[in-house]
Amino acid sequence: MQEDEIRQLLEKYRKGQANDKEVAQLETWYLQWRNEPFPVSADELEEAKLNVWENLNKKHSRGFNRPRWFAAASILLLAVVGVYYFSQKQPAEVKVDNKLTLNQVAKDFKPGGNRALLTLAGGKKIVLNNLQNGQISVQGMASVNKTSEGNLSYTDHADNSPEGNQVMNKLSTPRGGQYHLTLTDGTQVWLNAASSITFPVRFNQGDRVVTVTGEAYFEVAHKTNNQVFKVIAGKQEITVLGTRFNVRNYDDDKTAATTLLSGSVHIKNTATGKVAMLTPGQEAKIARADNNLTVRQVNAENAICWKLGYFLFDNQSIESIMRVMSRWYDVDVAYQGPVTKERFGGTFSRSANLSETLKNLEILGRVHFKIMPDKVIVTEYISPKND
């Protein structure tokens, strides 16, 4: 695209007037231009950032939540800054904010992928990462298979007979891992990074019960005999018949949450006995500090952004965001000095390298990252004028 055309599209995007085709054109241009330094000062970038949040809030009120394979907030920032950029003559000397220092790093961290460990009854452990497709094991009356898509699938060879002892298996993902599992009843489970599910290889009479740590998305198969499906996730006991929902239960998060996409679920706080019924689009949270159970209306699709291949942050602290980065990129995080109190938002691709995501976060707020061979160091960004 010519500079004139880009400038006009950026202006339309900034005003919220760009159609889908024009947004797609800007996305393509953004992917080519994003690694270039901004030809603006720290003050101009700060002023543009304020406009970004105002525009994002307006778009949010209109239901703007389309998934992006880059930071949605970043392209809006470019829409603000880009109008300035293309309206100027080419300067003899380009001013570059020294805040963006991630172009050269000691080591970059690759995104996670299909990595998991299967623990069979009896304790045998099988690393699934590079395992050949086909039958892995026979557990009780079920066979365990790795599919051609690289997923784990259990097949019941007793025609759902209620007889037989209950044999338990466990599927665990490390930091930097995710995995898809199909249980013998047809229920599908997607595990996020640093998560696990413990489950019977086949379900006998009574409730179908599994235990989860970390985060998992369920598409529960409905049983004709109304055999309920239960998920135990910390202090959350989730009871369903057939539905789609996401459960998050990381020990280092301040809350555990269940988000319902379809059907209905019954939530019980096992610490207090308090219960709630969720309808689609609702989320139940249990605070770790006081075990308080609350229910609120949300955009439920946002809860499964990780399954769809992207991060979505909505007014979150940098500590909360970096916990997500740590899990997906298998990297430790350290903080030096005061930590910015700013809140961040935007959509970021889970397939990008860590440095790319961190660069976009630096653009959006007063935060600076240094990637070391074994960790990421987070500091608050101080403008050179304050040095």
Sequence and secondary structure as in RCSB ss.txt:
>XXXX:A:sequence
MQEDEIRQLLEKYRKGQANDKEVAQLETWYLQWRNEPFPVSADELEEAKLNVWENLNKKHSRGFNRPRWFAAASI
LLLAVVGVYYFSQKQPAEVKVDNKLTLNQVAKDFKPGGNRALLTLAGGKKIVLNNLQNGQISVQGMASVNKTSEG
NLSYTDHADNSPEGNQVMNKLSTPRGGQYHLTLTDGTQVWLNAASSITFPVRFNQGDRVVTVTGEAYFEVAHKTN
NQVFKVIAGKQEITVLGTRFNVRNYDDDKTAATTLLSGSVHIKNTATGKVAMLTPGQEAKIARADNNLTVRQVNA
ENAICWKLGYFLFDNQSIESIMRVMSRWYDVDVAYQGPVTKERFGGTFSRSANLSETLKNLEILGRVHFKIMPDK
VIVTEYISPKND
>XXXX:A:secstr
  HHHHHHHHHHHHTT   HHHHHHHHHHHHHHTTS  SS HHHHHHHHHHHHHHHHHHHHTT     SS HHHH
HHHHHHHHHHHTS   SS    TT  TTS S      EE  EEE TTS EEE TT  SEEEEEETTEEEEE TTS
 EEEEESSTT S S   EEEEE  TTEEEEEE TTS EEEE TT EEEEESS  SS EEEEEEEEEEEE    TT
   EEEEETTEEEEESS EEEEEE TTSSEEEEEEEES EEEEETTT  EEEE TTEEEEEETTT  EEEEE  G
GGGGHHHHTEEEEEEE HHHHHHHHHHHHT EEEE S      EEEEEETTS HHHHHHHHHHHSSEEEEE SSE
EEEEE   GGG 
